[in-house]
Amino acid sequence: MNELKIGVIGCGSIAKHRHLPEYAANTQIKIVAVCDIVKSRADETAVLYGAKSYESYEELLQNSEVDAVSVCTPNYLHAPVSIAALKAGKHVLCEKPMATSRADAEEMIEAASTSGKKLMIAHNQRFVPSHAKAREILASGEIGKVYSFRTAFGHPGPEGWSVDGKESWFFEKDKAFIGAMGDLGVHKTDLIRYLLNEEIVEVGSFVETSAKEFATVDDNAVCILKSESGIIGTLAASWAYTASEDNSTIIYAEKAILRLEDDPVNSLVVQYQTGEVVKYELGGIQTNDSGGQSSSKVIDQFVDSILVDKEVPITGTEGMNSLQVVLAALESNETKQIINLR
């Protein structure tokens, strides 16, 4: 296969700013189909990329020319669209969170297995240079045992980012299922699992709506997480960081502290117990404001996995394991109990 033919389902902001430009920049693919329930949005996108326009994803999936699709829909449609695409013989790159329940995530994984097609979940934080370097340092053992961590992802809210502003599906429980914890928190559950190379086994949380009075989903969440080896830490996800974005992670270990995306210049700072400080300028994390999403590497990784027929870097199982931490946070908040995932 010399050229991969791509369909993009959902033409909102995530497709407009990330998936479509990254596909267009990849010389090994051709965007042949786009779909959105808002016909004018699909039509405009189709003209821009020289693709065929669809209002119905079912119709798009009947197009035999399409080899693979990006699923960029509201959260509640991630599973049904992905499953339909896999059953139609298309490879799938699905936005996060991959589903709204573990059962749906398992069904997606099963559909990928049965069809023999690739299923990748778009957890782009794994490809941020500072995160990859930190994982390398942690895996080497050079800073000893990890004791604790804190990670945060917060910004003023999706109304400044979504094509629909305050009317966006992001704020509607029936379409989004979950708010900041699903939009931002799942990025960080995935990142912590990736950095520590361990599963999260216990979750406690407070998940609230405090800043967006018009929303029917959460906009602030603070969680306490415990890994399988006993590392404890906090995770905060928020749409209420009104002045600027915070996308930082700090790892506290025996011989050093790692500060990731905590300094505006040095994307990774290693503070050793000896007093030595090593600073890495690795290029900043992508933000919704910087236009830097075109270098997220998600698309290139997905395309490469298909073309050379290798396992995708973020499988359905990986996506599900990150999702279940978010689901446990919701359960913990509702029950006021610590949720055990073992």
C-alpha positions as CSV (number, residue, x, y, z in Angstrom):
1,M,0.0,0.0,0.0
2,N,1.7,3.2,-1.2
3,E,-1.0,5.7,-0.4
4,L,-3.5,5.5,2.5
5,K,-6.9,6.9,1.8
6,I,-8.4,8.6,4.8
7,G,-11.9,9.6,6.0
8,V,-12.5,12.0,8.9
9,I,-15.7,11.6,10.8
10,G,-16.6,14.8,12.6
11,C,-15.3,18.2,11.3
12,G,-15.2,20.2,14.5
13,S,-12.2,21.8,16.2
14,I,-10.2,18.6,16.9
15,A,-10.4,17.6,13.2
16,K,-9.9,21.1,12.0
17,H,-6.8,21.9,14.1
18,R,-5.2,18.5,14.5
19,H,-6.3,15.6,12.4
20,L,-6.9,17.2,9.0
21,P,-3.8,19.4,8.9
22,E,-1.6,16.5,10.1
23,Y,-3.0,14.2,7.5
24,A,-2.6,16.9,4.8
25,A,1.1,17.2,5.8
26,N,1.7,13.5,5.5
27,T,2.8,12.7,2.0
28,Q,1.7,9.0,2.3
29,I,-2.0,9.7,2.7
30,K,-4.9,11.3,0.8
31,I,-8.0,12.7,2.5
32,V,-10.8,11.3,0.4
33,A,-13.9,11.7,2.6
34,V,-15.1,13.9,5.4
35,C,-18.4,13.7,7.4
36,D,-20.3,16.0,9.8
37,I,-24.0,16.1,10.8
38,V,-23.7,19.9,10.1
39,K,-23.8,19.7,6.3
40,S,-22.2,23.1,5.7
41,R,-19.3,22.2,7.9
42,A,-18.7,18.9,6.0
43,D,-19.0,20.7,2.7
44,E,-16.5,23.5,3.6
45,T,-14.0,20.9,4.8
46,A,-14.5,18.8,1.7
47,V,-13.7,21.7,-0.5
48,L,-10.7,22.6,1.5
49,Y,-9.2,19.1,1.2
50,G,-10.5,18.0,-2.1
51,A,-12.6,15.3,-0.4
52,K,-16.1,13.9,-0.8
53,S,-18.6,15.3,1.8
54,Y,-21.0,13.2,3.9
55,E,-23.7,13.9,6.5
56,S,-23.9,10.3,7.5
57,Y,-21.0,8.3,8.8
58,E,-22.7,5.1,7.8
59,E,-22.6,6.3,4.2
60,L,-19.0,7.3,4.4
61,L,-18.1,3.8,5.7
62,Q,-19.7,2.3,2.6
63,N,-17.1,4.1,0.5
64,S,-14.7,1.2,-0.5
65,E,-12.0,3.7,-1.3
66,V,-11.5,4.6,2.4
67,D,-8.8,2.6,4.1
68,A,-8.9,4.3,7.5
69,V,-10.8,6.9,9.5
70,S,-10.3,9.3,12.3
71,V,-13.3,9.4,14.7
72,C,-13.5,13.1,15.9
73,T,-17.1,13.0,17.1
74,P,-18.7,13.9,20.5
75,N,-17.7,11.3,23.1
76,Y,-20.9,9.3,23.1
77,L,-20.4,8.4,19.5
78,H,-16.7,7.3,19.8
79,A,-17.6,3.6,20.4
80,P,-20.5,3.1,18.0
81,V,-18.7,4.9,15.1
82,S,-15.4,3.1,15.8
83,I,-17.1,-0.3,16.0
84,A,-19.0,0.3,12.8
85,A,-15.8,1.5,11.0
86,L,-13.9,-1.6,12.2
87,K,-16.7,-3.9,11.1
88,A,-16.6,-2.1,7.7
89,G,-13.0,-3.0,7.4
90,K,-11.5,0.4,8.1
91,H,-8.5,1.1,10.4
92,V,-9.5,3.5,13.2
93,L,-7.9,6.4,15.0
94,C,-10.3,7.4,17.8
95,E,-10.2,10.5,19.9
96,K,-10.1,10.3,23.7
97,P,-11.8,9.3,25.9
98,M,-12.2,6.2,23.7
99,A,-15.7,5.3,25.1
100,T,-18.1,6.2,27.9
101,S,-18.0,2.7,29.5
102,R,-15.7,-0.2,29.9
103,A,-18.1,-2.4,28.1
104,D,-18.1,-0.2,25.0
105,A,-14.2,0.0,25.1
106,E,-14.1,-3.8,25.3
107,E,-16.5,-4.0,22.3
108,M,-14.2,-1.7,20.3
109,I,-11.2,-3.9,21.2
110,E,-13.1,-7.0,20.1
111,A,-14.2,-5.4,16.8
112,A,-10.5,-4.5,16.1
113,S,-9.4,-8.1,16.9
114,T,-12.2,-9.7,14.8
115,S,-11.7,-7.4,11.8
116,G,-7.9,-7.6,11.9
117,K,-7.8,-3.8,11.6
118,K,-5.8,-1.3,13.7
119,L,-7.4,0.6,16.5
120,M,-5.4,3.5,18.0
121,I,-6.5,6.0,20.7
122,A,-5.2,9.6,20.2
123,H,-3.4,10.1,23.5
124,N,-1.0,12.6,22.1
125,Q,0.8,13.4,25.4
126,R,2.9,10.3,25.1
127,F,4.6,11.9,22.1
128,V,5.5,15.1,23.9
129,P,9.4,15.2,23.9
130,S,9.7,16.0,27.7
131,H,7.3,13.1,28.5
132,A,9.3,10.7,26.4
133,K,12.6,11.8,27.9
134,A,11.2,11.6,31.5
135,R,10.0,8.0,30.8
136,E,13.5,7.1,29.6
137,I,15.1,8.6,32.8
138,L,12.6,6.8,35.0
139,A,13.0,3.5,33.2
140,S,16.8,3.7,33.5
141,G,16.6,3.6,37.3
142,E,19.1,6.5,37.6
143,I,16.9,8.5,39.9
144,G,15.9,5.5,42.1
145,K,12.5,4.7,43.5
146,V,9.6,7.0,42.7
147,Y,7.8,8.2,45.8
148,S,5.0,10.5,44.5
149,F,3.7,12.7,41.7
150,R,1.4,15.5,40.9
151,T,0.0,16.1,37.4
152,A,-2.5,18.8,36.2
153,F,-4.2,19.8,33.0
154,G,-6.3,22.9,33.2
155,H,-7.4,25.8,30.9
156,P,-10.2,28.3,30.8
157,G,-12.6,25.8,29.1
158,P,-13.6,24.4,25.6
159,E,-15.9,27.4,24.8
160,G,-12.8,29.2,23.6
161,W,-11.7,26.2,21.5
162,S,-14.8,24.5,20.2
163,V,-16.4,25.6,17.0
164,D,-19.7,25.9,18.8
165,G,-18.5,28.0,21.8
166,K,-20.8,27.7,24.8
167,E,-23.2,25.7,22.7
168,S,-20.7,23.0,22.3
169,W,-21.5,19.3,23.0
170,F,-18.6,19.4,25.5
171,F,-21.0,20.9,28.1
172,E,-23.9,18.5,27.5
173,K,-23.9,15.4,29.6
174,D,-25.9,13.3,27.1
175,K,-23.2,13.9,24.4
176,A,-20.0,14.4,26.4
177,F,-20.9,12.0,29.3
178,I,-18.1,13.6,31.3
179,G,-16.5,17.1,31.4
180,A,-13.0,18.2,32.3
181,M,-12.2,14.8,33.8
182,G,-12.8,13.2,30.4
183,D,-11.5,16.0,28.2
184,L,-8.3,16.7,30.2
185,G,-8.1,14.2,33.0
186,V,-7.9,11.1,30.7
187,H,-4.8,12.6,29.1
188,K,-3.1,12.7,32.5
189,T,-4.3,9.2,33.6
190,D,-2.7,8.0,30.4
191,L,0.4,10.0,30.9
192,I,1.0,8.8,34.5
193,R,0.5,5.2,33.4
194,Y,3.0,5.8,30.6
195,L,5.6,7.5,32.7
196,L,5.5,5.1,35.6
197,N,5.0,2.1,33.3
198,E,2.5,0.8,35.9
199,E,-1.3,0.5,36.2
200,I,-3.3,2.7,38.6
201,V,-5.0,0.4,41.1
202,E,-6.8,2.7,43.5
203,V,-8.7,6.0,42.9
204,G,-10.3,8.6,45.1
205,S,-11.8,11.9,43.8
206,F,-13.8,15.0,44.1
207,V,-15.5,15.8,40.7
208,E,-17.5,19.1,40.7
209,T,-19.2,21.7,38.5
210,S,-18.1,25.0,40.0
211,A,-17.1,27.4,37.1
212,K,-19.5,26.7,34.2
213,E,-22.9,27.1,35.6
214,F,-24.5,26.5,32.2
215,A,-22.8,23.0,31.9
216,T,-24.4,19.7,32.8
217,V,-20.9,18.1,33.2
218,D,-18.0,18.5,35.6
219,D,-15.5,21.3,35.2
220,N,-13.2,20.7,38.2
221,A,-11.7,17.4,39.4
222,V,-9.0,16.5,41.9
223,C,-8.0,12.8,42.2
224,I,-5.7,10.8,44.4
225,L,-4.2,7.9,42.5
226,K,-2.2,4.9,43.7
227,S,-0.1,2.7,41.4
228,E,0.4,-1.1,41.7
229,S,3.8,-0.6,43.4
230,G,2.3,1.8,45.9
231,I,3.3,5.2,44.3
232,I,0.7,7.8,45.3
233,G,0.0,11.2,43.7
234,T,-2.6,13.7,42.6
235,L,-4.3,14.5,39.4
236,A,-6.2,17.7,38.7
237,A,-8.3,18.4,35.6
238,S,-10.0,21.8,35.2
239,W,-11.9,24.1,32.9
240,A,-11.5,26.8,35.5
241,Y,-7.9,27.9,35.1
242,T,-9.1,31.3,33.9
243,A,-5.8,33.1,33.1
244,S,-3.7,30.5,31.5
245,E,-3.1,26.8,30.8
246,D,-1.3,24.4,33.2
247,N,-0.1,21.1,31.7
248,S,2.6,20.2,34.2
249,T,3.7,17.0,35.8
250,I,6.1,16.6,38.7
251,I,7.7,13.3,39.7
252,Y,9.3,13.0,43.1
253,A,11.9,10.2,43.3
254,E,14.6,9.0,45.6
255,K,17.5,10.8,43.9
256,A,15.8,13.6,41.9
257,I,12.7,15.6,41.1
258,L,11.5,15.7,37.5
259,R,9.6,18.8,36.4
260,L,7.8,18.3,33.1
261,E,6.3,21.3,31.3
262,D,6.6,23.3,34.5
263,D,9.0,25.9,33.1
264,P,8.2,28.1,30.1
265,V,11.6,27.6,28.5
266,N,12.9,24.2,29.7
267,S,10.3,21.6,29.1
268,L,12.1,19.1,31.4
269,V,14.1,20.1,34.5
270,V,15.8,17.5,36.6
271,Q,16.7,18.6,40.1
272,Y,19.1,16.1,41.6
273,Q,19.5,15.5,45.4
274,T,23.1,16.5,45.0
275,G,22.1,20.0,44.1
276,E,22.9,19.5,40.4
277,V,20.1,20.8,38.0
278,V,19.9,19.6,34.4
279,K,17.6,21.6,32.0
280,Y,16.3,20.2,28.7
281,E,15.0,22.5,26.0
282,L,13.0,19.9,24.0
283,G,10.3,22.0,22.5
284,G,7.1,22.9,24.2
285,I,4.0,20.8,24.6
286,Q,1.2,21.4,22.1
287,T,-1.5,23.8,23.3
288,N,-4.9,24.8,21.9
289,D,-3.6,28.3,21.4
290,S,-0.1,27.8,19.9
291,G,-1.0,26.0,16.7
292,G,1.6,23.5,17.7
293,Q,-0.8,20.6,17.4
294,S,0.4,19.9,13.8
295,S,3.4,18.3,15.4
296,S,1.6,16.0,17.8
297,K,2.9,12.9,15.9
298,V,-0.4,11.0,16.5
299,I,-1.3,11.0,12.8
300,D,2.2,10.0,11.6
301,Q,2.3,7.2,14.1
302,F,-1.1,5.9,13.1
303,V,-0.3,6.1,9.4
304,D,3.1,4.4,9.8
305,S,1.6,1.6,11.9
306,I,-0.8,0.8,9.0
307,L,1.7,1.1,6.2
308,V,4.4,-1.1,7.8
309,D,1.8,-3.3,9.5
310,K,3.0,-3.0,13.1
311,E,1.2,-2.6,16.4
312,V,-0.1,0.9,17.0
313,P,1.7,2.7,19.9
314,I,-1.5,3.3,21.9
315,T,-3.8,0.3,21.6
316,G,-7.4,-0.1,22.5
317,T,-6.4,-1.9,25.7
318,E,-4.1,1.1,26.6
319,G,-7.0,3.5,26.0
320,M,-9.3,1.4,28.1
321,N,-6.9,1.2,31.0
322,S,-6.6,5.0,31.0
323,L,-10.4,5.3,30.6
324,Q,-11.1,3.1,33.6
325,V,-9.2,5.4,35.9
326,V,-11.6,8.2,34.8
327,L,-14.6,6.0,35.3
328,A,-13.3,5.1,38.8
329,A,-12.9,8.8,39.6
330,L,-16.6,9.3,38.8
331,E,-17.6,6.3,40.9
332,S,-15.5,7.5,43.8
333,N,-17.1,10.9,43.7
334,E,-20.6,9.4,43.7
335,T,-20.0,6.8,46.4
336,K,-17.5,8.8,48.5
337,Q,-15.4,5.6,48.5
338,I,-11.9,4.7,47.3
339,I,-12.3,2.6,44.2
340,N,-10.1,-0.5,43.8
341,L,-9.4,-1.4,40.2
342,R,-7.6,-4.7,40.8
